[in-house]
Amino acid sequence: MVKTTGHSVSEQRRKKIVTFVLLVILLISVSLFLGGPKESDVIIVEFPNGKTMETEVASTPEKLLFGLAFREGLPADAGMLYIFESTGMHQVQTKQFRIPVDMIWLDESHHVVHILEEVPPCPQDPCPRYGPPSEPIRYLIESEAGYVHRQGIAVGMELRFTLRM
């Protein structure tokens, strides 16, 4: 008959837990490595005047939360298109943004319903919330500050979206 002490049983249990945790970490690492980083979807937004903007799509919870945070700048004629899960009264912040932005709020049918220009970055809490405009929106475009003025974007314009393949 083999007699084990309480100490050796707890030692075995601890080794099993450590082995299990290491296995989980290994599996997560392998799945991230094999899956690789997914390239962001890009949607080309066309304005009535024929000008276009290449937008990075923010449709995941992480992208919707962070948006343009921590970015040092935006390329010319580029921005971020937020696609909210449903049409509603959505709010956003510029927390941890490093650049001022213009915000173009769009309804379900891609019509501009509200514009905010030169929205300043917010380096630390508390940060103001922007929106919702007076009516429900489905999309928000953030661009470099001054873009709205330079392109003559106005409330009521209908924009076209094209997915770049």
Long-range contacts (C-beta under 8 A, 24 or more apart in sequence): 41-163, 41-164, 42-163, 42-164, 43-81, 43-161, 43-162, 43-163, 43-164, 44-161, 44-162, 44-163, 44-164, 45-79, 45-81, 45-141, 45-159, 45-160, 45-161, 46-159, 46-160, 46-161, 46-162, 47-151, 47-153, 47-157, 47-159, 48-157, 48-158, 48-159, 49-151, 49-152, 51-77, 51-151, 52-77, 53-77, 53-78, 53-79, 53-141, 53-143, 53-147, 54-78, 54-79, 54-164, 55-79, 55-80, 55-81, 55-141, 56-80, 56-81, 57-81, 57-83, 58-82, 58-83, 59-83, 66-96, 67-92, 67-97, 67-142, 68-94, 68-97, 68-99, 68-101, 68-142, 69-95, 69-96, 69-97, 70-96, 70-98, 71-97, 71-98, 71-99, 72-98, 72-99, 73-98, 73-99, 73-144, 74-99, 74-143, 74-144, 76-144, 78-143, 78-144, 79-141, 79-142, 79-143, 79-144, 79-147, 80-141, 80-142, 81-139, 81-140, 81-141, 81-161, 82-139, 82-140, 82-141, 82-142, 83-138, 83-139, 84-137, 84-138, 84-139, 84-140, 86-138, 87-136, 87-137, 87-138, 88-132, 88-136, 88-137, 89-131, 89-132, 89-136, 89-137, 90-131, 90-132, 90-137, 90-140, 91-129, 91-130, 91-131, 91-132, 92-129, 92-130, 92-131, 92-140, 93-122, 93-127, 93-128, 93-129, 93-130, 94-119, 94-120, 94-121, 94-122, 94-127, 94-130, 95-122, 95-125, 95-127, 96-121, 96-122, 96-123, 97-121, 97-122, 99-144, 99-145, 100-145, 101-142, 101-143, 101-144, 101-145, 102-142, 102-143, 102-144, 102-145, 102-146, 102-147, 102-148, 102-149, 103-130, 103-131, 103-140, 103-141, 103-142, 104-140, 104-141, 104-142, 104-143, 104-148, 104-153, 105-131, 105-132, 105-133, 105-137, 105-139, 105-140, 106-137, 106-138, 106-139, 106-140, 106-141, 106-159, 107-135, 107-136, 107-137, 107-138, 107-139, 108-136, 108-138, 109-158, 110-139, 110-158, 110-159, 110-160, 110-161, 111-156, 111-157, 111-158, 111-159, 112-153, 112-154, 112-155, 112-156, 112-157, 112-158, 112-159, 113-137, 113-155, 114-155, 115-148, 115-153, 115-154, 115-155, 117-145, 117-146, 117-148, 117-149, 118-145, 118-146, 119-145
